[in-house]
């Protein structure tokens, strides 16, 4: 795989993931009764991630997530020189997916904000901004601590990377067939989302969070697109997933993988 195919594969896959994934969140907010549960959102995320992997894994390794890419590099499963093409594809795909989402849904978003008396850019506008970036501080519920949110995102991403490595490691005789692996990876994302989303909306992916958040900032939400003034978007949704990913990669490579190879 070359740099161009890496970029294109990551762009297409992340674009589709963010477009469909944030669209279902948007629908749950602006259309009453269309999407009613975290489980439904998790299933749709699982499906779009599985489909996106099937569509693009011949172009890139279908990461769609800087945390996955960093974990692969740290564990020497891919070369450092490939990092720029992967990150550019992921962030560009996520940003463009957010713009297309807004293009499709902006009349419904505008109508919902007018009905609810929401002034875009105000603190209250996080109710609509959270269809783009995640908010560990949820409207109408007690404030989550940043530490708890960081822990949830770190653990969620740790589990994601552990599942991906386990499902794709050749030494794991219990892994699914290569043609089924994308389906199981998607299901793992859906499962993790169901337990982490009530705490943080389950970002687990710096590109999926920051690029849509940046789009929301540009599209009128301004600083209302950020969960707090303490850098929570960085510590919770960028740094914590990266730390969780690296720890999971090292745990699998140094402890689990050697044991698999001995059996």
ZAKETOR-375410 format. One line per 2 residues: their letters; for each residue z, x, y of C-alpha. Coordinates in Angstrom, 2 decimals, padded with zeros to 5 digits, always signed. Layout:
N
A> Z:X:Y; ... .
***
This chain:
263
XX> +000.00:+000.00:+000.00; -000.86:+001.29:+003.47 .
XX> +000.66:+000.68:+006.88; -001.82:-002.08:+007.78 .
XX> -001.24:-004.05:+004.59; +002.52:-003.55:+004.94 .
XX> +002.43:-004.94:+008.47; +000.18:-007.87:+007.55 .
XX> +002.17:-008.82:+004.47; +005.48:-008.74:+006.33 .
XX> +004.00:-010.57:+009.32; +002.55:-013.42:+007.26 .
XX> +005.60:-013.80:+005.03; +008.15:-013.70:+007.86 .
XX> +005.99:-015.99:+010.00; +005.92:-018.63:+007.27 .
XX> +009.61:-018.22:+006.46; +010.67:-018.68:+010.07 .
XX> +008.19:-021.48:+010.82; +009.22:-023.63:+007.87 .
XX> +012.86:-022.53:+007.82; +013.52:-023.21:+011.48 .
XX> +011.42:-026.38:+011.39; +013.77:-027.91:+008.86 .
XX> +016.76:-026.97:+011.04; +014.98:-028.45:+014.04 .
XX> +014.27:-031.67:+012.13; +017.90:-031.97:+011.13 .
XX> +018.92:-031.80:+014.79; +016.34:-033.85:+016.68 .
XX> +015.39:-036.46:+014.07; +018.41:-038.42:+012.86 .
XX> +018.47:-038.94:+009.13; +015.44:-036.82:+008.21 .
XX> +017.46:-033.87:+006.90; +021.07:-034.72:+006.19 .
XX> +022.66:-031.85:+004.29; +022.96:-028.08:+004.00 .
XX> +021.72:-028.47:+000.41; +018.40:-029.93:+001.59 .
XX> +017.97:-027.12:+004.11; +018.81:-024.57:+001.41 .
XX> +016.19:-025.98:-000.98; +013.46:-025.82:+001.65 .
XX> +014.40:-022.24:+002.53; +014.33:-021.37:-001.17 .
XX> +010.86:-022.87:-001.59; +009.27:-021.25:+001.46 .
XX> +010.66:-017.83:+000.62; +009.42:-018.08:-002.97 .
XX> +005.97:-019.22:-001.85; +005.78:-016.53:+000.84 .
XX> +006.60:-013.81:-001.70; +003.87:-015.07:-004.03 .
XX> +001.39:-015.12:-001.14; +002.05:-011.64:+000.22 .
XX> +003.54:-009.33:-002.41; +000.13:-007.76:-003.05 .
XX> +000.02:-006.73:+000.62; +003.59:-005.46:+001.04 .
XX> +006.73:-005.59:-001.06; +007.55:-008.96:+000.54 .
XX> +010.88:-008.11:+002.18; +010.67:-010.36:+005.30 .
XX> +014.07:-008.94:+006.24; +015.06:-005.61:+007.85 .
XX> +018.26:-005.62:+005.80; +016.21:-005.59:+002.58 .
XX> +013.96:-002.83:+003.94; +016.90:-000.67:+005.02 .
XX> +018.57:-001.12:+001.63; +015.34:-000.06:-000.09 .
XX> +015.09:+003.06:+002.06; +018.76:+004.04:+001.65 .
XX> +018.43:+003.77:-002.14; +015.11:+005.68:-002.06 .
XX> +013.08:+002.78:-003.38; +010.64:+003.21:-000.51 .
XX> +009.78:+005.94:+001.99; +011.22:+006.17:+005.48 .
XX> +007.72:+006.47:+006.99; +007.04:+002.88:+005.93 .
XX> +009.93:+001.52:+008.01; +008.03:+000.98:+011.32 .
XX> +005.24:-001.11:+009.77; +007.76:-003.28:+007.93 .
XX> +010.00:-003.84:+010.95; +007.11:-004.54:+013.30 .
XX> +005.64:-007.05:+010.87; +008.98:-008.77:+010.35 .
XX> +009.95:-009.10:+014.02; +006.44:-010.02:+015.17 .
XX> +006.10:-012.61:+012.40; +009.48:-014.16:+013.19 .
XX> +008.72:-014.27:+016.92; +005.31:-015.89:+016.45 .
XX> +006.75:-018.36:+013.95; +009.25:-019.45:+016.58 .
XX> +006.55:-019.92:+019.21; +004.48:-022.07:+016.86 .
XX> +007.58:-024.11:+016.00; +008.19:-024.79:+019.69 .
XX> +004.52:-025.65:+020.24; +004.74:-028.31:+017.53 .
XX> +008.21:-029.65:+018.26; +008.66:-029.28:+022.02 .
XX> +008.04:-032.97:+022.84; +010.73:-033.98:+020.31 .
XX> +013.10:-031.29:+021.58; +012.58:-032.35:+025.21 .
XX> +013.17:-036.00:+024.28; +016.34:-035.17:+022.36 .
XX> +017.73:-033.09:+025.23; +016.98:-035.87:+027.71 .
XX> +018.64:-038.48:+025.50; +021.73:-036.32:+024.96 .
XX> +021.93:-035.20:+028.61; +021.55:-031.54:+027.62 .
XX> +020.55:-029.12:+030.36; +018.65:-026.28:+028.76 .
XX> +020.39:-022.97:+029.39; +023.87:-024.51:+029.65 .
XX> +026.62:-023.98:+027.11; +025.92:-027.41:+025.67 .
XX> +022.30:-026.43:+025.02; +023.38:-024.33:+022.05 .
XX> +023.06:-027.64:+020.21; +019.29:-027.23:+020.45 .
XX> +019.17:-023.43:+020.73; +020.66:-023.15:+017.23 .
XX> +017.38:-024.35:+015.75; +016.07:-020.89:+016.68 .
XX> +018.90:-018.35:+016.42; +022.17:-018.90:+014.56 .
XX> +025.52:-019.74:+016.14; +028.81:-018.93:+014.47 .
XX> +030.41:-021.04:+017.17; +029.32:-024.56:+016.23 .
XX> +029.36:-027.46:+018.65; +032.06:-030.02:+017.90 .
XX> +034.07:-027.77:+015.57; +036.87:-025.22:+016.06 .
XX> +035.68:-021.82:+017.23; +035.04:-019.46:+014.33 .
XX> +036.38:-015.96:+014.89; +033.82:-013.21:+015.24 .
XX> +035.57:-011.26:+012.48; +035.23:-014.13:+010.01 .
XX> +031.59:-014.59:+010.99; +030.88:-010.87:+010.50 .
XX> +032.58:-011.00:+007.11; +030.57:-014.07:+006.04 .
XX> +027.24:-012.54:+007.10; +028.11:-009.20:+005.51 .
XX> +029.13:-010.77:+002.19; +026.16:-013.14:+002.19 .
XX> +023.73:-010.27:+002.71; +025.55:-008.14:+000.12 .
XX> +025.00:-010.90:-002.42; +021.35:-011.28:-001.41 .
XX> +020.58:-007.59:-001.87; +022.53:-007.44:-005.12 .
XX> +020.57:-010.40:-006.48; +017.22:-008.91:-005.40 .
XX> +017.96:-005.53:-006.96; +019.27:-007.11:-010.16 .
XX> +016.31:-009.47:-010.52; +013.73:-006.70:-010.02 .
XX> +015.33:-003.71:-011.77; +013.39:-002.69:-014.87 .
XX> +016.55:-001.55:-016.66; +017.96:-005.08:-016.48 .
XX> +016.75:-006.66:-019.70; +018.03:-010.03:-018.50 .
XX> +015.77:-010.12:-015.45; +013.09:-012.82:-015.23 .
XX> +009.42:-012.11:-015.79; +007.73:-010.53:-012.75 .
XX> +005.80:-013.75:-012.17; +009.06:-015.72:-011.98 .
XX> +011.08:-013.24:-009.91; +009.96:-014.67:-006.52 .
XX> +011.13:-018.12:-007.59; +014.57:-016.82:-008.57 .
XX> +014.89:-014.76:-005.36; +014.14:-017.87:-003.32 .
XX> +016.74:-019.84:-005.26; +019.30:-017.11:-004.60 .
XX> +018.67:-017.40:-000.86; +019.13:-021.17:-001.09 .
XX> +022.41:-020.78:-002.98; +023.80:-018.24:-000.52 .
XX> +022.75:-020.42:+002.41; +024.70:-023.36:+000.98 .
XX> +027.99:-021.43:+001.05; +027.50:-019.33:+004.21 .
XX> +025.69:-021.80:+006.50; +028.80:-023.92:+007.24 .
XX> +030.41:-020.78:+008.71; +027.56:-018.98:+010.51 .
XX> +024.34:-020.93:+009.80; +023.55:-018.08:+007.35 .
XX> +021.33:-015.62:+009.19; +021.41:-012.83:+006.57 .
XX> +018.37:-011.36:+008.29; +018.24:-009.54:+011.67 .
XX> +014.56:-010.41:+012.23; +015.01:-014.07:+011.38 .
XX> +017.88:-014.30:+013.89; +016.95:-012.06:+016.79 .
XX> +013.22:-012.79:+017.18; +013.69:-016.60:+017.30 .
XX> +016.69:-016.11:+019.60; +014.54:-014.01:+021.93 .
XX> +011.86:-016.71:+021.85; +014.47:-019.32:+022.79 .
XX> +015.67:-017.10:+025.66; +012.11:-016.90:+027.00 .
XX> +011.42:-020.61:+026.46; +014.17:-021.72:+028.83 .
XX> +017.48:-021.46:+027.02; +018.25:-018.15:+028.73 .
XX> +021.73:-016.94:+027.91; +022.40:-020.27:+026.25 .
XX> +020.46:-018.82:+023.33; +023.37:-016.49:+022.52 .
XX> +026.59:-017.56:+020.79; +028.95:-015.79:+023.20 .
XX> +029.23:-013.12:+025.89; +030.86:-010.66:+023.48 .
XX> +027.75:-009.44:+021.69; +028.32:-011.77:+018.75 .
XX> +024.61:-012.07:+018.09; +024.48:-008.29:+017.49 .
XX> +027.72:-007.79:+015.54; +027.44:-010.95:+013.46 .
XX> +023.72:-011.33:+012.88; +022.31:-007.80:+013.09 .
XX> +024.98:-005.22:+012.31; +026.90:-007.12:+009.62 .
XX> +023.82:-007.93:+007.50; +022.69:-004.29:+007.70 .
XX> +026.10:-003.03:+006.61; +026.25:-005.58:+003.79 .
XX> +022.76:-004.61:+002.64; +023.50:-000.88:+002.56 .
XX> +026.77:-001.41:+000.68; +025.05:-003.65:-001.87 .
XX> +022.22:-001.16:-002.36; +024.63:+001.70:-002.94 .
XX> +026.83:-000.38:-005.23; +023.90:-001.36:-007.39 .
XX> +022.30:+002.08:-007.44; +025.44:+004.12:-008.00 .
XX> +027.41:+001.80:-010.31; +025.44:-001.09:-011.79 .
XX> +022.05:+000.52:-012.42; +023.42:+003.54:-014.34 .
XX> +025.39:+001.20:-016.62; +022.28:-000.89:-017.25 .
XX> +020.34:+002.22:-018.23; +023.04:+003.24:-020.71 .
X> +022.86:-000.07:-022.59 .
***
